[in-house]
Amino acid sequence: MMRLDKLLALHGFGTRNHVKKIIKAQRVRVNDDLVVDPAFKLDAELDHITVDHKTLTHRDKVHYMLNKPQGYICAHIDHRYPSVLELIHEKRSDLIIVGRLDVDTEGLLLISNDGLFSHQVSHGKKAIEKQYHVTLKDPFNRAYIPDLERGIALDDVQLKPAKVNVIDDYTLHLSISEGKKHQVKRMMRYCENEVVFLKRIKIGKLKLDESLSPGAYRLLESHEVDAIFKL
């Protein structure tokens, strides 16, 4: 059971004091009954809740797959770029950005309010491979593949072995199991090349849904969430 004022605050209706004013202004109904007590207890998933006659849908735990577009930052607040959280229509104060992508990098990003799920992806005991679609400025020198697959050193930090799948002279799929800052770009600079386009296409066995256009998202299906926990 959850207090009504806590639920509204969780869903972005304002501070606890502000939502109390909304409730006392007779703008909230639970199961079609007018509720004016901010401390009213309800079952947030089973009860029918409306604010200004609009239904509020609550899920205890949410797991979103987002196709991140360029120009958005993986942070809650940034004065230079909009946050990826602005793309999620369901406004909640408990959402976690699971992992990071650079502002100019596109592709698969997970957003959730499930701390265990986030920890499994980002800090789990078993490193989860992330696969990137990489487009390069110059033809890729295949002589660097053995170095990448052994694990190169960047700034005196030894990287774990990567997997390299060359698509054509300018394109490859690169799989890594860690997430150092600007890692893929720095790896390609090691290879005397420059990344001109970067898109994450896979996390573990979870592939980016090709039907999602940049900026679009969907809830993960239960078997997709289970697959993350089984890694």
C-alpha positions as CSV (number, residue, x, y, z in Angstrom):
1,M,0.0,0.0,0.0
2,M,1.2,3.5,-0.8
3,R,0.2,7.0,0.4
4,L,-1.6,9.0,-2.3
5,D,0.6,12.1,-1.9
6,K,3.7,9.9,-2.3
7,L,2.3,8.3,-5.4
8,L,1.6,11.7,-7.1
9,A,5.0,13.0,-6.1
10,L,6.6,9.9,-7.6
11,H,4.8,10.5,-10.9
12,G,6.1,14.1,-11.2
13,F,3.1,16.1,-10.0
14,G,5.5,18.2,-7.8
15,T,6.8,18.2,-4.3
16,R,4.9,16.5,-1.5
17,N,3.6,19.9,-0.4
18,H,2.4,20.7,-3.9
19,V,0.6,17.4,-4.4
20,K,-1.2,17.9,-1.1
21,K,-2.7,21.1,-2.6
22,I,-3.7,19.1,-5.7
23,I,-5.5,16.5,-3.5
24,K,-7.2,19.0,-1.3
25,A,-8.4,20.9,-4.3
26,Q,-10.6,17.9,-5.1
27,R,-8.7,17.0,-8.3
28,V,-8.0,13.4,-7.4
29,R,-10.3,10.3,-7.5
30,V,-9.6,6.7,-6.5
31,N,-12.0,4.1,-7.9
32,D,-14.3,7.0,-8.9
33,D,-14.4,8.3,-5.3
34,L,-13.2,11.8,-4.5
35,V,-10.2,11.7,-2.1
36,V,-9.0,14.7,-0.2
37,D,-6.8,13.1,2.3
38,P,-3.1,13.1,1.2
39,A,-2.4,10.2,3.6
40,F,-5.0,8.0,1.9
41,K,-3.6,4.5,1.4
42,L,-4.1,2.7,-1.9
43,D,-2.9,-0.2,-4.0
44,A,-1.2,1.8,-6.8
45,E,-1.3,-1.0,-9.3
46,L,-4.8,-2.2,-8.8
47,D,-6.8,0.9,-7.8
48,H,-8.1,3.2,-10.6
49,I,-6.6,6.7,-10.0
50,T,-7.4,9.8,-11.9
51,V,-6.0,13.3,-11.6
52,D,-8.1,16.0,-13.4
53,H,-10.1,13.1,-15.0
54,K,-6.9,11.7,-16.5
55,T,-6.0,8.1,-15.6
56,L,-2.7,7.6,-13.7
57,T,-1.1,4.2,-14.5
58,H,1.4,2.9,-12.0
59,R,3.8,0.0,-12.3
60,D,5.9,-0.9,-9.3
61,K,8.9,-1.8,-11.5
62,V,9.5,-0.5,-15.0
63,H,12.2,-1.5,-17.5
64,Y,12.4,0.5,-20.7
65,M,14.4,0.0,-23.8
66,L,15.2,3.4,-25.5
67,N,16.7,4.0,-28.9
68,K,18.8,7.0,-27.7
69,P,19.2,9.7,-30.4
70,Q,22.2,12.0,-30.7
71,G,22.1,15.3,-28.8
72,Y,20.7,13.8,-25.5
73,I,22.8,13.2,-22.4
74,C,22.7,10.3,-20.0
75,A,22.2,12.4,-16.8
76,H,19.3,13.7,-14.9
77,I,20.2,17.4,-15.2
78,D,22.6,19.1,-17.7
79,H,22.6,22.7,-18.7
80,R,24.0,22.0,-22.2
81,Y,21.9,19.1,-23.4
82,P,18.4,17.7,-22.7
83,S,18.3,14.5,-20.6
84,V,17.3,11.2,-22.1
85,L,14.7,11.1,-19.3
86,E,12.8,13.8,-21.1
87,L,12.0,11.3,-23.8
88,I,10.1,9.1,-21.4
89,H,6.4,10.2,-21.3
90,E,5.7,8.5,-17.9
91,K,7.3,11.1,-15.6
92,R,8.7,9.4,-12.5
93,S,11.2,10.6,-10.0
94,D,12.7,7.2,-9.4
95,L,14.0,6.4,-12.9
96,I,17.6,5.2,-13.2
97,I,19.7,5.6,-16.4
98,V,21.3,2.1,-16.7
99,G,24.8,2.7,-18.0
100,R,25.8,5.6,-20.2
101,L,26.2,6.6,-23.8
102,D,28.0,9.7,-25.0
103,V,25.9,12.7,-26.2
104,D,26.8,12.0,-29.8
105,T,26.2,8.2,-29.5
106,E,23.0,6.5,-30.5
107,G,21.3,3.2,-29.7
108,L,20.3,0.8,-27.0
109,L,19.9,2.4,-23.6
110,L,18.1,0.9,-20.6
111,I,16.1,3.0,-18.2
112,S,14.5,1.5,-15.0
113,N,13.5,2.1,-11.4
114,D,14.7,-1.4,-10.5
115,G,18.0,-1.1,-8.5
116,L,18.8,-4.8,-8.8
117,F,18.3,-4.7,-12.6
118,S,20.6,-1.7,-12.9
119,H,23.2,-3.2,-10.7
120,Q,23.1,-6.5,-12.8
121,V,23.8,-4.6,-16.0
122,S,26.3,-2.1,-14.7
123,H,28.1,-3.7,-11.8
124,G,27.2,-7.4,-11.9
125,K,29.8,-10.1,-11.1
126,K,29.7,-11.2,-14.7
127,A,30.8,-8.6,-17.2
128,I,28.1,-8.1,-19.8
129,E,29.2,-7.5,-23.4
130,K,28.0,-4.4,-25.2
131,Q,28.1,-4.4,-29.0
132,Y,28.6,-1.3,-31.0
133,H,28.1,-0.5,-34.7
134,V,31.1,1.7,-35.6
135,T,31.5,3.7,-38.7
136,L,35.1,5.0,-39.3
137,K,36.6,8.0,-41.2
138,D,39.2,5.9,-42.9
139,P,39.4,2.3,-43.9
140,F,40.0,0.0,-40.9
141,N,43.4,-1.5,-40.7
142,R,42.8,-5.2,-40.0
143,A,46.3,-5.5,-38.6
144,Y,45.0,-4.1,-35.4
145,I,42.5,-6.9,-34.8
146,P,44.9,-9.2,-32.8
147,D,45.8,-6.2,-30.5
148,L,42.1,-5.4,-29.8
149,E,41.3,-9.1,-29.2
150,R,44.2,-9.5,-26.8
151,G,43.2,-6.3,-25.0
152,I,45.1,-3.0,-25.5
153,A,46.4,-0.5,-22.9
154,L,44.9,3.0,-22.8
155,D,46.5,5.5,-20.5
156,D,48.2,2.7,-18.6
157,V,44.9,0.9,-18.1
158,Q,44.8,-2.6,-19.5
159,L,41.5,-3.2,-21.3
160,K,39.8,-6.6,-21.5
161,P,39.8,-8.4,-24.8
162,A,37.3,-7.1,-27.4
163,K,35.6,-8.9,-30.2
164,V,35.9,-7.5,-33.7
165,N,33.6,-8.2,-36.6
166,V,34.5,-6.3,-39.8
167,I,31.5,-5.5,-41.9
168,D,33.3,-3.6,-44.6
169,D,36.3,-1.3,-45.0
170,Y,34.7,1.5,-43.0
171,T,32.3,-0.4,-40.7
172,L,32.7,-2.9,-37.9
173,H,30.8,-4.3,-34.9
174,L,32.9,-4.0,-31.8
175,S,32.0,-5.9,-28.6
176,I,33.4,-4.9,-25.2
177,S,32.7,-5.9,-21.7
178,E,33.6,-2.7,-19.9
179,G,32.6,1.0,-20.2
180,K,35.6,3.3,-19.9
181,K,35.0,6.9,-20.8
182,H,34.9,7.3,-24.6
183,Q,36.3,3.8,-24.8
184,V,35.3,2.9,-28.4
185,K,36.5,6.2,-29.8
186,R,39.8,5.9,-27.9
187,M,40.2,2.3,-29.1
188,M,39.8,3.4,-32.7
189,R,42.3,6.3,-32.2
190,Y,44.7,3.6,-31.0
191,C,44.1,2.0,-34.5
192,E,45.0,5.4,-36.1
193,N,41.4,6.0,-37.1
194,E,38.4,8.2,-36.1
195,V,34.8,7.3,-35.3
196,V,32.3,9.2,-37.3
197,F,29.2,7.3,-36.2
198,L,28.6,5.1,-33.1
199,K,25.5,3.2,-32.1
200,R,25.1,0.6,-29.4
201,I,23.1,-2.3,-30.8
202,K,23.3,-5.0,-28.1
203,I,23.6,-5.5,-24.4
204,G,24.2,-9.1,-23.5
205,K,21.7,-11.1,-25.5
206,L,19.3,-8.1,-25.6
207,K,19.2,-6.5,-29.1
208,L,18.0,-3.1,-29.9
209,D,14.5,-3.3,-31.3
210,E,14.8,-2.2,-34.9
211,S,11.2,-1.0,-34.9
212,L,12.2,1.8,-32.5
213,S,13.1,5.0,-34.3
214,P,15.6,7.4,-32.5
215,G,13.9,8.7,-29.4
216,A,11.3,6.0,-29.2
217,Y,11.1,3.4,-26.4
218,R,9.1,0.5,-25.1
219,L,8.8,-1.6,-22.0
220,L,10.9,-4.7,-21.9
221,E,9.0,-8.0,-22.0
222,S,9.3,-10.2,-19.0
223,H,11.5,-12.7,-20.8
224,E,13.9,-9.9,-21.7
225,V,14.2,-8.8,-18.1
226,D,14.7,-12.4,-17.0
227,A,17.5,-12.8,-19.5
228,I,19.4,-9.9,-17.9
229,F,19.1,-11.5,-14.5
230,K,20.3,-14.9,-15.8
231,L,23.5,-13.5,-17.1
